[in-house]
């Protein structure tokens, strides 16, 4: 499996890849091509072009959750495929997997919309939708984890704004948050978008879904921003106890959290354009 960070909050020194406060990854597993999240703008597409990655030949689009910094770039991907159709260029009609509530409108204080801009009906004309809270295997070795079970007492649900449901707004504990896991010969590679459900809860979900206990690498956004000691300390201890080969914390993980994890874990640098092989 080969994974490229198409866009992240940071760009590595000495590269010309764009960065933005968002996340998108491109994954190749055998002959299957998967886009995991689509960032905020067209930056992920510009970086894909610079990496020589063909986003017209996708088998899956997988969404970690419905927030703007992971889904608003879908508009640009749709335009890309639209233009390919107009000009009779080869392109696929990818399948899209997400939690059913990824399409629910979300808001926070003065921000009227944090969630998806594209309606389910519109997207169904562009993609073959698989909307489920259950795990879905995208390849023989790569799985979308479904709704993350909250089992760690130090990672309780933490509402972020409101979710607009039929009967009105409710605190949004982000049940749509999910992740991917790759089963390698050396153990699991857990691939997180934001880990609103908690990165440790996410790893435990990956173990349950795959039946594999050994974790080789954890990567992605960990949603550790201004985390208090009662959250950060046990998170760091949990990750250290996994005896990881690699820890790639990015996107929604602040510097203080990275420094704390680096003291106990094999933390590696991440930025737009970075390619990893497992």
Secondary structure, 3 states (H helix, E strand, C coil): CEEEEEECCCECCCCCCCCCCCCEEEEEECCEEEEECCCCCCHHHHHHHHHCCCCCCCCEEECCCCCHHHHCCHHHHHHHHHHHHHCCCCCCCCEEEECHHHHCCEEECCECCCCCCCCHHHHHCCCEEEECCCCEECCCCEEECCCCCCCCCCCCCCCCCEEEECCEEEECCCCCCCEEEEEECCEEEEEECCCCCCHHHHHHHHHHHHCCCCEEEEEEECCECCCCHHHHHHHHHHHHHCCCCEEEEECCECHHHHHHHHCCCCECCCCECCEEEC
